[in-house]
Amino acid sequence: MPGASTLLPLIVEPEDFQTLEAPAQLIIADLCDRESYLKGHLPGAIHIEPKATTRGGKPPGLLPEQEQLQSIVDKLGLQADSHLLIYDNEGGGWAGRFIWLLDCIGFHNYSYLNGGLTAWQAIAGTLEAGESEAQQAASYPFSISEAPSVEHKEIEFLLGAPGSIDIWDARSPEEFRAEKVLTERGGHIPGAINGNWLDFMDRDKHLKIRTDARDYLKALGIDGSRPIVTHCQTHHRSGLTYLIAKALDYDVRAYPGSWSEWGNLSDTEISS
């Protein structure tokens, strides 16, 4: 899969990272739940609480406010020449969302540890318990970019131009078909394609991204020939699909309002 940086590729295999001599500017970000982090994490990894990557409120999946983003930058000790290695323990949802967050603050030197903590443990990778802290003070002045994201009004506009985008809905088929409803209205955005995030994890390979992701996605109807907008309920599950689309070198943006916004608006178009 294409890389995002000359330092490390976008997708880093645990087996490869285990034998690498880590560059001095590497920062490891752990997006696991805190209990798991304290029990055992990659040596030196700094814990970022997954919920800290969201704004909360309604809809909950929006990008955090400036002050909250600054807290994340400070906790990591982020600098312009840093390179982040990011992982979680659930197959890439939170890690992928964090990569979207980094795109939103203009930071693009990052990699995803394929399969995260699950795959790392499967190869008996070294773990350490307790808390790790940044080795340097942050010096990354950021500004927020709207480019990686799309709002519901733009999606509504694009729906008027059939074939202009592919909408990748990462929720479960039951949510997509309005058999499971978590908002005022159930269903999906007209024309959206359902590609359940869980189907892109290889359980036989410790939650790594399935190696045939490109072909599998193409069979669903998304081949990268059109810009992609991906979403789920709160842009957590679609963190993984955002990451996969980037790894496939596709033009992708996230809809952070996701179905928690679309399904709670009274005038949005819905199919079921």
C-alpha positions in Angstrom: 0.0 0.0 0.0 1.3 3.5 -0.8 3.2 5.3 1.9 2.4 8.7 3.4 5.9 9.7 4.4 9.6 9.0 3.4 10.3 8.1 7.1 7.8 5.2 7.4 5.1 3.9 5.1 1.5 4.7 6.0 0.8 1.0 6.9 3.6 -0.5 9.0 3.6 -4.2 9.7 4.3 -5.1 13.3 6.9 -7.7 12.2 8.7 -4.9 10.4 8.5 -2.4 13.2 9.8 -5.0 15.6 13.1 -5.1 13.8 13.4 -1.4 12.9 15.7 1.0 14.6 13.2 3.7 15.7 14.1 7.1 14.4 14.8 9.8 17.1 11.8 11.8 16.0 9.3 8.9 16.3 6.3 9.4 18.6 4.0 6.4 19.3 0.4 7.2 20.0 -1.8 4.7 21.8 -5.5 5.0 21.1 -6.6 2.0 23.2 -8.9 2.3 26.2 -7.0 3.5 29.3 -7.2 0.3 31.2 -5.6 -1.6 28.3 -2.9 1.1 28.0 -1.9 1.0 31.6 -1.8 -2.8 31.5 0.6 -2.9 28.6 1.5 -0.7 25.6 4.3 -0.4 23.1 7.4 1.0 24.9 7.2 4.7 25.1 3.7 5.0 23.7 1.7 8.0 24.8 -1.9 7.5 25.6 -4.5 9.6 23.8 -8.0 9.0 25.2 -10.2 8.0 22.2 -13.0 10.3 23.3 -10.6 13.2 23.4 -10.5 13.0 19.6 -14.2 14.0 19.5 -16.0 17.2 20.3 -18.9 15.5 22.1 -22.3 17.0 22.2 -24.7 16.7 19.2 -23.5 15.4 16.9 -20.6 14.0 18.9 -18.2 13.1 16.1 -17.1 16.6 15.1 -13.5 17.8 15.3 -12.6 18.9 18.8 -12.3 22.6 19.5 -8.9 24.4 19.2 -8.1 24.1 22.9 -8.8 20.4 23.0 -6.6 19.9 19.9 -3.8 21.9 21.5 -4.0 19.6 24.5 -3.4 16.6 22.3 -0.5 18.3 20.5 1.0 19.2 23.9 0.6 15.7 25.3 2.4 14.2 22.4 5.2 16.7 22.4 4.5 17.1 18.7 7.0 18.9 16.5 7.1 19.6 12.8 9.7 16.9 12.2 8.0 14.3 14.4 6.6 11.1 12.9 3.7 9.4 14.6 3.1 5.7 14.8 -0.5 5.2 15.7 -2.4 2.1 16.9 -5.4 1.0 18.9 -6.7 -2.4 20.0 -10.0 -2.6 18.0 -8.9 -2.9 14.4 -8.2 0.7 13.4 -11.3 2.7 14.1 -9.9 5.1 16.7 -6.5 5.1 15.1 -8.0 6.0 11.7 -10.1 8.8 13.3 -6.9 10.1 14.8 -5.2 10.1 11.4 -8.1 12.2 10.1 -7.7 14.6 13.1 -4.0 15.0 12.2 -5.0 15.7 8.6 -7.3 18.4 9.9 -4.5 20.1 11.7 -2.2 19.8 8.7 0.1 17.2 10.1 0.8 14.4 7.7 3.9 12.5 9.0 2.1 9.4 10.4 1.8 5.7 10.1 -0.6 3.0 11.3 0.6 -0.1 13.0 -1.4 -2.7 11.1 -3.6 -4.7 13.4 -2.6 -2.5 16.4 -2.0 -3.9 19.8 -3.7 -7.2 18.9 -1.2 -7.9 16.1 1.7 -6.7 18.2 0.8 -9.1 21.0 0.5 -11.9 18.5 4.2 -11.6 17.6 5.1 -11.3 21.3 6.1 -7.6 20.8 7.6 -5.9 23.8 5.1 -4.2 26.1 5.5 -1.8 29.1 3.0 -1.0 31.8 2.2 2.3 33.4 2.3 5.8 31.9 4.7 7.2 29.3 5.2 10.9 28.7 6.5 13.0 25.9 10.2 13.3 25.6 10.1 16.9 24.4 7.9 20.0 24.5 5.5 20.5 21.7 6.4 23.1 19.0 3.9 22.5 16.3 1.8 25.6 15.6 -1.3 24.3 13.7 -4.3 25.7 11.9 -7.4 23.8 11.2 -8.1 22.7 7.7 -11.6 21.9 6.4 -10.2 20.0 3.4 -10.4 16.5 5.0 -14.0 16.9 5.9 -17.4 17.4 4.4 -20.6 18.9 5.9 -24.1 17.6 5.3 -25.1 20.6 3.2 -22.3 19.8 0.7 -23.4 16.2 0.6 -26.9 17.3 -0.2 -25.6 19.5 -3.0 -23.5 16.6 -4.4 -26.5 14.3 -4.3 -27.9 16.6 -7.0 -25.0 15.6 -9.3 -25.3 11.8 -9.6 -22.0 10.1 -10.1 -20.0 12.9 -8.5 -19.0 11.0 -5.4 -19.2 7.6 -3.7 -20.6 7.6 -0.2 -19.0 4.8 1.9 -21.3 4.0 4.8 -19.2 2.0 7.3 -22.1 1.0 9.6 -23.6 -2.4 10.0 -26.1 -3.7 7.4 -28.8 -3.6 10.0 -28.3 0.2 10.5 -28.0 0.8 6.8 -31.3 -1.0 6.1 -33.1 0.8 9.0 -33.5 -2.5 10.9 -31.5 -1.0 13.8 -32.2 2.7 14.4 -30.1 4.9 16.7 -31.4 8.2 15.6 -34.8 9.9 15.0 -34.8 8.3 11.5 -33.1 5.2 10.2 -31.8 4.2 6.8 -29.0 5.6 4.7 -28.0 8.5 2.5 -29.4 7.9 -1.0 -26.9 6.1 -3.2 -24.6 5.3 -0.4 -22.7 2.0 -0.5 -22.6 -0.1 2.7 -19.1 -1.4 3.5 -19.2 -2.6 7.1 -15.9 -1.6 8.8 -15.8 -5.0 10.5 -15.6 -6.7 7.1 -12.2 -5.0 6.4 -10.5 -6.6 9.4 -8.8 -9.9 8.9 -9.6 -11.9 12.1 -7.2 -14.7 11.0 -4.4 -12.1 11.0 -5.1 -10.4 14.3 -7.3 -7.5 12.9 -4.9 -6.4 10.2 -6.5 -4.7 7.2 -7.5 -7.4 4.8 -4.9 -7.7 2.0 -7.6 -7.8 -0.7 -9.3 -4.6 0.5 -9.0 -2.9 -2.9 -10.8 -5.8 -4.7 -13.3 -6.2 -1.9 -14.2 -2.6 -2.0 -14.4 -2.6 -5.8 -16.9 -5.5 -5.7 -19.0 -3.4 -3.4 -19.0 -0.6 -6.0 -16.2 1.7 -4.9 -13.1 1.7 -7.2 -11.5 5.1 -6.5 -12.6 6.6 -9.8 -14.7 9.1 -7.9 -14.0 11.1 -4.7 -15.2 9.2 -1.6 -17.0 10.5 1.4 -17.1 8.0 4.3 -19.1 8.1 7.5 -20.7 5.8 10.2 -22.7 6.9 13.2 -20.2 9.2 14.8 -17.1 9.0 12.6 -15.4 6.4 14.8 -15.9 3.2 12.7 -15.4 5.2 9.6 -12.0 6.2 10.9 -10.9 2.8 9.6 -12.5 3.3 6.2 -11.0 6.7 5.9 -7.6 5.2 6.6 -8.1 2.3 4.2 -9.1 4.7 1.4 -6.0 6.8 2.0 -3.9 3.6 2.0 -5.4 2.8 -1.4 -4.4 6.3 -2.5 -8.0 7.2 -3.1 -9.4 10.7 -2.8 -11.3 10.6 0.5 -13.0 12.9 2.9 -14.8 12.2 6.1 -18.3 13.3 7.1 -17.8 13.8 10.9 -21.4 14.6 11.5 -22.2 11.1 10.2 -25.5 9.5 10.7 -25.9 10.9 14.2 -26.4 14.2 12.4 -28.0 13.1 9.1 -30.5 10.8 10.9 -31.6 13.5 13.4 -32.2 16.2 10.8 -35.8 16.5 9.7 -35.2 17.5 6.1 -32.4 15.2 4.9 -33.1 12.7 2.2 -33.1 9.1 3.4 -33.3 5.7 1.8 -33.9 2.4 3.5 
